[in-house]
Amino acid sequence: MSSDGELIALDRAHVWRPYTSSEDHEQRRLFVVDRAEGPWLIAPDGGRILDASGSWWCNNLGHGHPRLREAIRRQSERLMHCTFAAATHEPAVRLAAELVEVAPAGLTRVFYSDDGSTSVEVALKIAFQYWQQNGRPARKRFLALPGAYHGDTLGAMSVGDVDEFTRVFKPLLFGVERPPQPIDGDWHPVFEHLIERLRHDAEQIAAVVVEPMVQGAAGMRMYPAELLRGLHEATRRADTFLIADEVFTGFGRTGRMWASGHAEITPDLLCTAKGLSGGMLPFAATLATDRVYDGFRGGKTRALMHGHTFYGNPLGASVAREVLAIYREEQVLEAARPKAQQLADRIRGMREIVGVTAPRALGMCAAFEVGKPGYMGTVGWRIAEQALELGAHLRPLGNTVYVVPPLNIGNADLDRLLDIVRESTERVLLSAQ
């Protein structure tokens, strides 16, 4: 077996790491992962650290759930991939029906892709092409929230608004209108601005794109359900589309199966990935209403002009079906409720530490600030370094420290994780006084 030192040297020599400068890549400490189980990442020597970031927000059921492992094994013995052009197979077909069953009522069609960015890209293309071929070609604009993050493909970046991610690419992106940032956490003017634009410019707007309830990459920013409900009503009056990016918020992360459920709405298009495959395989879907789907009836020129080599991949579809079965049979959402309360209580208790502000939680998602907000803040990273020493892997958003553990994490492991978050925060902030 390779030594940690050899693997890290090869990593630094040949890997181009995500969201990491070349300089950081050469200097930042790396934890070599040999295997994983439940909430734990395990080193070759058996050392264990708690995965507090859900391995980028996707391990809602933890690592290596035995039923998901078995689903992969079972499907791999039958069919691992085949074209979906003029062919079909049971895993993708049955998954579509099962997704429709758990989706907000009225979402009836499923278009598969490979990751969250692409699921959003597909939704944008659907909305744009729909109006182009259904009598309203002036509808070319999109509205979006300030601080939005929808992925790293060009269309998804266009509707995004995390400047650190998009600044260099702005000459390539299409224009999107969005309100100014909320002031002192007040989201009402933000949504009023969107509703006003819908009132006056409806015939120019192809869709409004939102992360329902929680803006992930912007710093786990949360807003009230009634504002989302009011925006949905405004899109109905304007007769345009609402796209809900549930890539992060879906599959119970906020306490409901879909964050849209807090507002009791059905978007016209819903994007899902991450938890869809239990964090095991690249797999995504975009769900649509019958109205949207019917806008593509007719000759070949009216077909949605998008496809993907691994569309409806049987392995991904089989794992996603098993994820849904686990949610049903193990009552994952119900079992997570007391854990969510435990998480909320402990995170809100962090306000006792001088330097911690804005502790907040929704479902199994919690966060707090340790300095001026912003992705380039450094205090959060110092806390992450301390946490790694204590046995937990945090990946802060600058000075936003967040915790998104598995929905089925054990109570003792959750307590241990939160103890580490508190101790590492105290070490950094108290030493600065």
FENPE-V662515 format. One record per helix or strand of 2 or more residues. SS is the DSSP state (@ for helix, = for strand). FROM is the first residue (numbers start at 1). TO is the last residue. If there is no record, write none. Layout:
SS | FROM | TO
SS | FROM | TO
This chain:
@ | 4 | 14
@ | 22 | 27
= | 35 | 38
= | 40 | 42
= | 48 | 51
@ | 54 | 57
@ | 66 | 76
@ | 90 | 102
= | 107 | 113
@ | 116 | 132
= | 141 | 144
@ | 154 | 159
@ | 163 | 172
= | 177 | 178
@ | 188 | 204
= | 205 | 210
= | 214 | 215
= | 221 | 222
@ | 225 | 238
= | 241 | 245
@ | 259 | 263
= | 269 | 272
@ | 274 | 277
= | 284 | 289
@ | 290 | 294
@ | 300 | 302
@ | 314 | 329
@ | 332 | 352
= | 357 | 362
= | 365 | 369
@ | 379 | 390
= | 392 | 393
= | 400 | 403
@ | 411 | 431
